[in-house]
Amino acid sequence: MTFTLDELSIPILGAPMAGGPSTVELVAAVSGVGGLGMLPTAYASPEETARRIGAVRELGCVRFGVNIFVVGEHAVGREALERYRDTLVSAAPDDVTIPPVPDFGSDDERQDHYAAKVRVAADAQVPLVTFTFGLPSESDVAVLHDRDVAIGVTVTTADDARRAVDRGADLLVVQGPDAGGHRSTFRPDEQPPTQPLPELLAEITGSLSTPAVAAGGVAGGTDVARLLDAGARAVSVGTLLLRTPEAGTKALHRTAMMDPAFTTTAVTWAYSGRPARGIANRFMTDFADVTPAAYPEVNTLTGPIRAAAERAEDPQSLNMWAGTGFRAATDRPAGEVVTELWSRAEPLLTRSRS
Ligand SMILES: Cc1cc2nc3c(=O)[nH]c(=O)nc-3n(C[C@H](O)[C@H](O)[C@H](O)COP(=O)(O)O)c2cc1C
């Protein structure tokens, strides 16, 4: 039986959060209370991805999803990247070495091993695979559907939602402007849309019957109820789980989320070359106007700066992805966060979920 959102006893997904936060324990904790844990694959090798899928299952978790990046082309030339690298070199601390502009050995490497990860997910017959930054190919859709794997696509516009449905998506993750982390725009140089999530959701669910999951800025039960009432079948939360003990979030990032010195989030290309929302800090301001929209090259170039910031415990140069609701995150166990969120939301619903 192919997975559907109706199977969930709690219509809440633990959003995929690559780069550390979404551990296998976090995935299992969210699924364990009746929600759906999502395992990210970005920055992990296909072998590591297969190992993590096995580890989630070893924790007794049957129902969960896997998220894969679809890294496309960009229009930034080598010269612009070299100029940007020079700027980084002159700004970096003396003990930090910025690598050469990456010359990815193969498309596979540049594309974060997309094809191999699709094969891993199909072979493992995971219940759901969601794609971010673009559409899966037609043949990948066929391969996954053959193995009874449901397919989701993260979209930020009604047009992209239609394209995803035409490609064969079984569900849509509709990501709004308040979301933490990367926006799933299909081109890295696109300004991410600012249409409020309830409006975008109503537009999409008004014209398409494909079930939608709403993501972005959820800070409490009222938000969950509002999004379900606006047409979502489920809601996805990321930032709200970042401080839970199961999450692999860096200590510096956790601390900044509570630090009164950090008051706001902003969307930036500065760390990765793609628009992403994070806690506003100095690196974002300094590099706001000079960073080319070139993912993943920029991400590779800034890697040593981010690693050095973590070593030096300097929150001003670390990418601390978070949505606008970051102040609502607590350090309670993830299962409790999800069950409490739902217990607060359910009585507020005005629209029947059946
Ligand atoms: C630290 C962090 C890492 C993220 N990594 C991914 C990822 O690997 N894949 C993805 O599709 N979305 C990623 N996102 C976006 C989330 O899946 C989701 O859209 C977002 O967290 C929802 O907004 P919220 O953080 O306000 O709840 C990430 C978000 C955060 C905060």
The ligand as an SDF file (V2000), in Angstrom:
LIG
                    3D

 31 33  0  0  0  0  0  0  0  0999 V2000
   18.3590   23.6690    9.9490 C   0  0  0  0  0  0  0  0  0  0  0  0
   17.4370   23.4330    8.7990 C   0  0  0  0  0  0  0  0  0  0  0  0
   17.8180   22.5460    7.7750 C   0  0  0  0  0  0  0  0  0  0  0  0
   16.9480   22.2940    6.7060 C   0  0  0  0  0  0  0  0  0  0  0  0
   17.3070   21.3720    5.7470 N   0  0  0  0  0  0  0  0  0  0  0  0
   16.4060   21.0220    4.7900 C   0  0  0  0  0  0  0  0  0  0  0  0
   16.6560   19.9270    3.9060 C   0  0  0  0  0  0  0  0  0  0  0  0
   17.6640   19.2400    3.9850 O   0  0  0  0  0  0  0  0  0  0  0  0
   15.7140   19.6430    2.9650 N   0  0  0  0  0  0  0  0  0  0  0  0
   14.5420   20.3430    2.8680 C   0  0  0  0  0  0  0  0  0  0  0  0
   13.7200   20.0430    2.0130 O   0  0  0  0  0  0  0  0  0  0  0  0
   14.2790   21.3780    3.6960 N   0  0  0  0  0  0  0  0  0  0  0  0
   15.1670   21.7080    4.6560 C   0  0  0  0  0  0  0  0  0  0  0  0
   14.8560   22.7050    5.5560 N   0  0  0  0  0  0  0  0  0  0  0  0
   13.5330   23.3420    5.4590 C   0  0  0  0  0  0  0  0  0  0  0  0
   12.5170   22.4910    6.2260 C   0  0  0  0  0  0  0  0  0  0  0  0
   12.3350   21.2520    5.6130 O   0  0  0  0  0  0  0  0  0  0  0  0
   11.1450   23.1870    6.3710 C   0  0  0  0  0  0  0  0  0  0  0  0
   10.6880   23.6640    5.1400 O   0  0  0  0  0  0  0  0  0  0  0  0
   11.2060   24.3280    7.3640 C   0  0  0  0  0  0  0  0  0  0  0  0
   11.9510   23.9690    8.4960 O   0  0  0  0  0  0  0  0  0  0  0  0
    9.8060   24.7250    7.7840 C   0  0  0  0  0  0  0  0  0  0  0  0
    9.8190   25.9630    8.4480 O   0  0  0  0  0  0  0  0  0  0  0  0
   10.0730   26.1270   10.0260 P   0  0  0  0  0  0  0  0  0  0  0  0
   11.5350   25.8760   10.2160 O   0  0  0  0  0  0  0  0  0  0  0  0
    9.6940   27.5270   10.2950 O   0  0  0  0  0  0  0  0  0  0  0  0
    9.2310   25.0880   10.7310 O   0  0  0  0  0  0  0  0  0  0  0  0
   15.7040   22.9660    6.6340 C   0  0  0  0  0  0  0  0  0  0  0  0
   15.3370   23.8560    7.6650 C   0  0  0  0  0  0  0  0  0  0  0  0
   16.1740   24.0700    8.7350 C   0  0  0  0  0  0  0  0  0  0  0  0
   15.7160   24.9970    9.8430 C   0  0  0  0  0  0  0  0  0  0  0  0
  1  2  1  0
  2  3  1  0
  2 30  2  0
  3  4  2  0
  4  5  1  0
  4 28  1  0
  5  6  2  0
  6  7  1  0
  6 13  1  0
  7  8  2  0
  7  9  1  0
  9 10  1  0
 10 11  2  0
 10 12  1  0
 12 13  2  0
 13 14  1  0
 14 15  1  0
 14 28  1  0
 15 16  1  0
 16 17  1  0
 16 18  1  0
 18 19  1  0
 18 20  1  0
 20 21  1  0
 20 22  1  0
 22 23  1  0
 23 24  1  0
 24 25  2  0
 24 26  1  0
 24 27  1  0
 28 29  2  0
 29 30  1  0
 30 31  1  0
M  END
$$$$
